Amino acid sequence: QVQLVESGGGLVQAGGSLRLSCAASGRSFSSYAMGWFRQAPGKEREAVSCTSGRNGPVYYLNSAKGRFTISSDSAKNTVYLQMDSLKPEDTAMYYCALNGLCSPDPSDQAHWGQGTQVTVSS
């Protein structure tokens, strides 16, 4: 059974940094894509970034380009999201997702983690 466990969220001041981690278990993930989504209260879930062994990193969120960096460690089945220069509008629940290919559509994702809360204070 596939399981995705996120960690690393928290409360940070504007301009600060956080590093989110998503550890996957249940199978070998070397041929899969793993990505990050986020959902703020009252808003739809939106794609942030994705990476796969086939195509490398993809950044969907224009506001995150240049501030967020996705990376992965295949030996640990873990994907990371380094978030720098955080802004209050980055406040959201951040979810890890697993799929065969990178896709910005939440409905395409095969598996989800439980989420980790990121709160950025002004």
Backbone hydrogen bonds in HBPLUS format (Angstrom, degrees):
<---DONOR---> <-ACCEPTOR-->    atom                        ^
c    i                          cat <-CA-CA->   ^        H-A-AA   ^      H-
h    n   atom  resd res      DA  || num        DHA   H-A  angle D-A-AA Bond
n    s   type  num  typ     dist DA aas  dist angle  dist       angle   num
A0003-GLN N   A0025-SER O   2.93 MM  22  5.25 153.1  2.00 146.6 147.7     1
A0025-SER N   A0003-GLN O   2.90 MM  22  5.25 146.4  2.02 149.8 158.4     2
A0005-VAL N   A0023-ALA O   2.97 MM  18  5.25 157.3  2.02 141.9 149.4     3
A0023-ALA N   A0005-VAL O   2.94 MM  18  5.25 160.1  1.98 146.1 143.1     4
A0007-SER N   A0021-SER O   2.88 MM  14  5.24 139.1  2.05 147.2 150.9     5
A0021-SER N   A0007-SER O   2.86 MM  14  5.24 163.0  1.89 147.0 149.7     6
A0010-GLY N   A0117-GLN O   2.89 MM 107  6.10 114.0  2.34 139.3 157.7     7
A0119-THR N   A0010-GLY O   2.90 MM 109  6.11 168.6  1.92 157.8 156.5     8
A0012-VAL N   A0119-THR O   2.89 MM 107  6.33 157.3  1.94 163.5 171.2     9
A0121-SER N   A0012-VAL O   2.88 MM 109  6.25 154.7  1.94 149.1 157.0    10
A0016-GLY N   A0013-GLN O   2.95 MM   3  5.57 153.8  2.02 144.1 146.4    11
A0014-ALA N   A0121-SER O   2.72 MM 107  5.66 134.0  1.93 168.7 167.6    12
A0015-GLY N   A0086-LEU O   2.71 MM  71  4.89 163.8  1.73 142.5 148.4    13
A0086-LEU N   A0016-GLY O   3.06 MM  70  5.50 175.1  2.06 154.1 154.4    14
A0018-LEU N   A0083-MET O   2.93 MM  65  5.26 150.7  2.02 144.7 154.2    15
A0083-MET N   A0018-LEU O   2.78 MM  65  5.26 170.9  1.78 177.8 177.0    16
A0020-LEU N   A0081-LEU O   2.91 MM  61  4.98 165.1  1.93 141.1 138.9    17
A0081-LEU N   A0020-LEU O   2.89 MM  61  4.98 149.5  1.98 135.7 139.6    18
A0022-CYS N   A0079-VAL O   2.83 MM  57  5.24 134.5  2.04 153.9 165.6    19
A0079-VAL N   A0022-CYS O   2.97 MM  57  5.24 153.9  2.04 140.9 147.2    20
A0024-ALA N   A0077-ASN O   2.85 MM  53  5.41 166.1  1.87 161.2 166.0    21
A0032-TYR N   A0029-PHE O   3.11 MM   3  5.20 169.0  2.12 115.2 116.2    22
A0033-ALA N   A0099-ASN O   2.77 MM  66  5.26 172.2  1.78 163.9 163.6    23
A0099-ASN N   A0033-ALA O   2.92 MM  66  5.26 158.7  1.97 154.5 157.2    24
A0034-MET N   A0051-THR O   2.97 MM  17  5.65 161.5  2.00 166.5 165.7    25
A0051-THR N   A0034-MET O   2.90 MM  17  5.65 154.9  1.96 148.6 155.8    26
A0035-GLY N   A0097-ALA O   2.89 MM  62  5.20 161.1  1.92 145.5 151.4    27
A0097-ALA N   A0035-GLY O   2.87 MM  62  5.20 151.4  1.95 144.8 147.1    28
A0036-TRP N   A0049-SER O   2.73 MM  13  5.33 161.0  1.76 154.2 158.5    29
A0048-VAL N   A0036-TRP O   2.82 MM  12  5.40 162.4  1.85 151.5 148.9    30
A0049-SER N   A0036-TRP O   3.27 MM  13  5.33 156.0  2.33 132.9 138.8    31
A0037-PHE N   A0095-TYR O   2.80 MM  58  5.09 159.4  1.84 150.7 156.9    32
A0095-TYR N   A0037-PHE O   2.77 MM  58  5.09 159.3  1.81 136.3 143.6    33
A0038-ARG N   A0046-GLU O   2.86 MM   8  5.48 152.6  1.93 151.1 160.4    34
A0046-GLU N   A0038-ARG O   2.82 MM   8  5.48 165.7  1.84 158.9 161.7    35
A0039-GLN N   A0093-MET O   2.86 MM  54  5.28 148.1  1.96 144.3 155.0    36
A0093-MET N   A0039-GLN O   2.99 MM  54  5.28 174.8  1.99 136.3 135.3    37
A0043-LYS N   A0040-ALA O   2.99 MM   3  5.38 157.0  2.05 140.0 138.2    38
A0060-TYR N   A0048-VAL O   2.98 MM  12  5.28 152.3  2.06 128.8 136.3    39
A0050-CYS N   A0058-VAL O   2.89 MM   8  5.18 152.2  1.97 147.5 152.7    40
A0058-VAL N   A0050-CYS O   2.69 MM   8  5.18 146.2  1.80 161.7 164.9    41
A0056-GLY N   A0052-SER O   2.81 MM   4  5.12 149.7  1.90 144.7 148.9    42
A0064-ALA N   A0061-LEU O   2.98 MM   3  5.32 147.2  2.09 107.8 118.0    43
A0065-LYS N   A0062-ASN O   3.24 MM   3  5.38 146.5  2.36 101.9 111.1    44
A0067-ARG N   A0064-ALA O   2.90 MM   3  5.28 159.0  1.95 129.4 134.9    45
A0068-PHE N   A0064-ALA O   2.86 MM   4  5.38 159.0  1.91 164.8 160.0    46
A0084-ASP N   A0067-ARG O   2.98 MM  17  5.13 161.8  2.02 137.2 142.8    47
A0069-THR N   A0082-GLN O   2.80 MM  13  5.03 151.1  1.88 143.0 152.2    48
A0082-GLN N   A0069-THR O   2.81 MM  13  5.03 162.6  1.84 158.1 153.8    49
A0071-SER N   A0080-TYR O   3.15 MM   9  5.20 156.1  2.21 131.5 135.3    50
A0080-TYR N   A0071-SER O   2.76 MM   9  5.20 168.3  1.78 147.6 150.5    51
A0073-ASP N   A0078-THR O   2.81 MM   5  5.34 160.2  1.85 161.0 165.1    52
A0076-LYS N   A0073-ASP O   3.04 MM   3  5.44 137.2  2.23 107.1 118.5    53
A0077-ASN N   A0073-ASP O   2.94 MM   4  5.98 109.5  2.45 139.3 157.8    54
A0078-THR N   A0073-ASP O   3.21 MM   5  5.34 168.5  2.23 140.6 142.6    55
A0077-ASN N   A0074-SER O   3.22 MM   3  4.75 151.4  2.31  90.4  98.9    56
A0090-ASP N   A0087-LYS O   2.84 MM   3  5.39 163.3  1.87 120.3 125.7    57
A0091-THR N   A0088-PRO O   3.06 MM   3  5.63 164.4  2.08 117.1 121.2    58
A0092-ALA N   A0118-VAL O   2.98 MM  26  5.53 146.9  2.09 146.7 157.0    59
A0118-VAL N   A0092-ALA O   2.92 MM  26  5.53 165.8  1.94 160.8 165.6    60
A0094-TYR N   A0116-THR O   2.88 MM  22  5.29 176.0  1.88 144.1 144.6    61
A0116-THR N   A0094-TYR O   2.86 MM  22  5.29 146.9  1.97 140.6 151.3    62
A0113-GLY N   A0096-CYS O   2.94 MM  17  5.26 147.7  2.04 153.2 151.7    63
A0098-LEU N   A0111-HIS O   2.98 MM  13  5.11 155.7  2.04 138.1 142.1    64
A0110-ALA N   A0098-LEU O   2.91 MM  12  5.82 140.9  2.07 151.9 164.2    65
A0111-HIS N   A0098-LEU O   3.25 MM  13  5.11 153.3  2.32 141.0 142.7    66
A0108-ASP N   A0105-ASP O   2.97 MM   3  5.50 159.8  2.01 117.8 124.3    67
A0109-GLN N   A0106-PRO O   3.23 MM   3  5.64 156.9  2.28 110.8 117.1    68
